[in-house]
C-alpha cells in the first residue's frame, strides 16, 4: 500500500518540486483522477508520497463524507430549536461525539459508528477495534466511558458464512469490552440474506463527565507541544477503515479484492490509555486532544491543526514504532489502535509524561503548534509534507451524486402482503406464534448477550433484553440515562423516508417505555454504493426522513457515522439507518422493566391496532415475503405515548411496560411473560380480527401492566390525553392464553424461544 514504492529516494517537498512528472500511485490509494488533479492544484505542484498518503485517506468516503455531506446538512438545518433536546445540547455535530446536559452538572456524550468492512474480513479484530475506536472518541471528549451497545446485522442465520462471521464478531465485542470493564447494555441482532457479504457491525459508547470537563479537538497556542501517546505504531490497518470502507467488495468468488490489513486491538492497553487520559484531564494538562482512529496520524495531525488557531510541525521519525521498516507514508496511514494525540503547554509536558509513565503508556513529543497556517512534517530533517491542514481535513471533495427512485420501487410497494394466506383457526394461530418467537430475528439473543458483561461497574440498571439499556450516573440522587438503538432495514427498503422515521420512533418509544425522557439522537447510516443512483436515493430519502422526524420530536442529532459501499458486486444491503436515542431519568429506582412479575396485574394495550403487515416479521417468517408499505408512523402520537409511559413510571402507576414493534402484540406478550416467568390471559378486543390483533406491526403502541389499585388513575390519564387504552387481559398462571383461541405453556414457549441461536451457533 505504500505510496513510496515508486522511488527509493526520500520524496521530499524539494524533490517533488524538481520532479513534477514523477508517477504516483494515486489510483491504488483510492483517489479519482480529478481528485488527484485537485490535490496538485491545491499544492501548486505534485504531492510528495507522504502528502499523497494523507490526502488519499482523509479524502476517502469514510473520512471525508464526500458523497453524504450535502444530505447530512439537513440535520443542522432542521435541528430542533426548542424543547428539552435543543436546550440540553452542549456539543453538536462536527466534534468527535455529541454532548448533552442531563442535569445536576452532569453531561453525557454518546455516539455510534460502523466497523462493517473490517469485521467481514477479520470478524474478531474488526469488531474488537470497532469497540476500541468508539471508546476513544468518548474519552477524547473528556468523559469516562460507562457503557457500550452493539447493533449488529448478519446474513441468513443458517448460511455457512454467518457461522464464520457472527461468532467472531460477538467474541470480539465481548473480549474487548469485557477486558475494558465496560458493561454492554443493549443493541440488536438482525439476520437477513441482504447482509450476506456485508455484515453491519455498529458500536455505540456512552460516557459521563461534569460540564467543566468537556474537551475538544483543537491545537491552539503557538509553542504548545504535540504528544503522541499510547501503543506504538505498527503496520496493521494501513488504509484499513479509511480506504477499505470506501470501496465495494467485488463479487469475485472468494478472492479478496482491495482488503488491506485490519487493525489489531489490545484492550488492556486501551484501559491504561483511558485512565491516563482522564488523569491528565483532571490535572488540567490538555489544551486539545484527538484519538487516532481511521486515517491514524494523517487524521489526528490535520484535524488538530485545522481546528486550531495556527499551524503544526511534526518530526515523524520520533514516532515510536513496532516495525522499524515502516516508510513515512505507512506511518502516516497506519491505523494501529490505542493511540491518542494531545496538545500540551510546554511547562506541563513533564507532568503529562509522568502520568503516562505511571500508567505504563508510551508517550513522545512529536511536534509543536506553530504560528503559521501550515502543517509541516519532517523525516530525519527533510521536509516531506507542507500543506494547509484545512485542505486535508475539511476541504475535501463534495459530491452531489446523481440519485433516482429505482424503477422497481413501485412494484415492491404494490406487492401487498394482504393477499398472503393467513392463519385463522386457533391451532393455526398457535403454530404461527411458535414459528414467530422461534425465528432467528425474534428468538432469544441470550446466546450472544451472555458473552458480554452487562453489570460490571455496578451501575447497570437495565440491560438486554429490556427495551433500553439504563445506567445510573449519580448514586446519591439516582440520576440516570437510558439508550436504545433501532433500525428496520425491511421497512426502509419499502420506503426509506418512512423507514428512517420508523427507526427513530421505535428507539424513542423504547427509551420512554423504561421511564426515561428522550433527549437526543446519534445515527449510523448504512447504505450501498453512492455511485449507484438507487442506493443514493435511498440515502437521501432516509436523511430527509430522519431530519424531519427529529425536528418533529424535538430530538436533535448530535453526531454519528455514515457507512457506504455496503454491497457485494451489484447486490446492496437493505438501506439500514440505525438510530440511537438517549434519554434521561431523574431517579433510576422509578424505572419500568418489561417483565410481568406479579399475578393479578392488569394488561393494557395503548394505541391503535390497524392491519399493517408491510415488512412485518410475520410476512417474513411465514412467507419469506417483503413488499407493500411499511406501517405508518404518527410522531405526535409517539410523543403522547412517551409522555404517558414516562408519567406512569414516575408516578408509580406501571409495574411493567414493553413497546410493541417487530412481531406485534404476541411477540411483546411472549417476551414480557418469559422475562418475568408469569403467564397471561388475553382477550381479543371486540371488532378486531385475532390475527391482526396478534401480528400487526402498527406503531405508537405499548403494553403496560398496571396494579388494580392504579387502574382508575391510569385510565383517567390516558383518557385526558386522548390515548386509546384497551384492557386486554391479566397476568396469571403459567401459560400465554389467548382466550377462545389457544394456550401456550411458558415451558414450551421458552424452549422454542431459547433453542434457536444455540442450535445454529452453539
C-alpha positions, 0 to 999 in steps of 0.5 A: 500500500505504500505510496513510496514504492515508486522511488527509493529516494526520500520524496521530499517537498524539494524533490517533488518540486524538481520532479513534477512528472514523477508517477504516483500511485494515486489510483491504488490509494483510492483517489479519482483522477480529478481528485488527484488533479485537485490535490496538485492544484491545491499544492501548486505542484505534485504531492510528495508520497507522504502528502499523497498518503494523507490526502488519499485517506482523509479524502476517502468516503469514510473520512471525508463524507464526500458523497453524504455531506450535502444530505447530512446538512439537513440535520443542522438545518432542521435541528430542533430549536426548542424543547428539552433536546435543543436546550440540553445540547452542549456539543453538536455535530462536527466534534468527535461525539455529541454532548448533552446536559442531563442535569445536576452538572452532569453531561453525557456524550454518546455516539455510534459508528460502523466497523462493517468492512473490517469485521467481514474480513477479520470478524474478531479484530474488526469488531474488537477495534470497532469497540476500541475506536468508539471508546476513544472518541468518548474519552477524547471528549473528556468523559469516562466511558460507562457503557457500550451497545452493539447493533449488529446485522448478519446474513441468513442465520443458517448460511455457512458464512454467518457461522464464520462471521457472527461468532467472531464478531460477538467474541470480539465485542465481548473480549474487548469490552469485557477486558475494558470493564465496560458493561454492554447494555443493549443493541440488536441482532438482525439476520437477513440474506441482504447482509450476506457479504456485508455484515453491519457491525455498529458500536455505540459508547456512552460516557459521563463527565461534569460540564467543566470537563468537556474537551475538544479537538483543537491545537491552539497556542503557538509553542504548545507541544504535540504528544503522541501517546499510547501503543506504538505504531505498527503496520496493521490497518494501513488504509484499513477503515479509511480506504477499505470502507470506501470501496465495494467488495467485488463479487469475485468468488472468494478472492479478496479484492482491495482488503488491506490489513485490519487493525489489531486491538489490545484492550488492556492497553486501551484501559491504561490509555483511558485512565491516563487520559482522564488523569491528565484531564483532571490535572488540567494538562490538555489544551486539545486532544484527538484519538487516532482512529481511521486515517491514524496520524494523517487524521489526528495531525490535520484535524488538530491543526485545522481546528486550531488557531495556527499551524503544526510541525511534526518530526515523524521519525520520533514516532515510536514504532513496532516495525522499524521498516515502516516508510513515512507514508505507512506511518502516516496511514497506519491505523494501529489502535490505542493511540491518542494525540494531545496538545500540551503547554510546554511547562506541563509536558513533564507532568503529562509524561509522568502520568503516562509513565505511571500508567505504563503508556508510551508517550513522545513529543512529536511536534509543536503548534506553530504560528503559521497556517501550515502543517509541516512534517519532517523525516530525519530533517527533510521536509516531506509534507507542507500543506494547509491542514484545512485542505486535508481535513475539511476541504475535501471533495463534495459530491452531489451524486446523481440519485433516482427512485429505482424503477422497481420501487413501485412494484415492491410497494404494490406487492401487498402482503394482504393477499398472503394466506393467513392463519385463522383457526386457533391451532393455526394461530398457535403454530404461527406464534411458535414459528414467530418467537422461534425465528432467528430475528425474534428468538432469544439473543441470550446466546450472544448477550451472555458473552458480554458483561452487562453489570460490571461497574455496578451501575447497570440498571437495565440491560438486554433484553429490556427495551433500553439499556439504563445506567445510573450516573449519580448514586446519591440522587439516582440520576440516570440515562437510558439508550436504545438503538433501532433500525428496520432495514425491511421497512426502509427498503419499502420506503426509506423516508418512512423507514428512517422515521420508523427507526427513530420512533421505535428507539424513542418509544423504547427509551420512554417505555423504561421511564426515561425522557428522550433527549437526543439522537446519534445515527449510523447510516448504512447504505450501498454504493453512492455511485449507484443512483438507487442506493443514493436515493435511498440515502437521501430519502432516509436523511430527509426522513430522519431530519424531519422526524427529529425536528418533529420530536424535538430530538436533535442529532448530535453526531454519528457515522455514515457507512457506504459501499455496503454491497457485494458486486451489484447486490446492496444491503437493505438501506439500514439507518440505525438510530440511537436515542438517549434519554434521561431519568431523574431517579433510576429506582422509578424505572419500568422493566418489561417483565410481568412479575406479579399475578393479578396485574392488569394488561393494557394495550395503548394505541391503535391496532390497524392491519399493517403487515408491510415488512412485518416479521410475520410476512417474513417468517411465514412467507419469506415475503417483503413488499407493500408499505411499511406501517405508518408512523404518527410522531405526535402520537409517539410523543403522547405515548412517551409522555404517558409511559414516562408519567406512569413510571414516575408516578408509580402507576406501571409495574411493567411496560414493553413497546410493541414493534417487530412481531406485534402484540404476541411477540411483546406478550411472549417476551414480557411473560418469559422475562418475568416467568408469569403467564397471561390471559388475553382477550381479543378486543371486540371488532378486531380480527385475532390475527391482526390483533396478534401480528400487526406491526402498527406503531405508537403502541405499548403494553403496560401492566398496571396494579388494580389499585392504579387502574382508575388513575391510569385510565383517567390519564390516558383518557385526558390525553386522548390515548386509546387504552384497551384492557386486554387481559391479566397476568396469571398462571403459567401459560400465554392464553389467548382466550377462545383461541389457544394456550401456550405453556411458558415451558414450551414457549421458552424452549422454542424461544431459547433453542434457536441461536444455540442450535445454529451457533452453539 
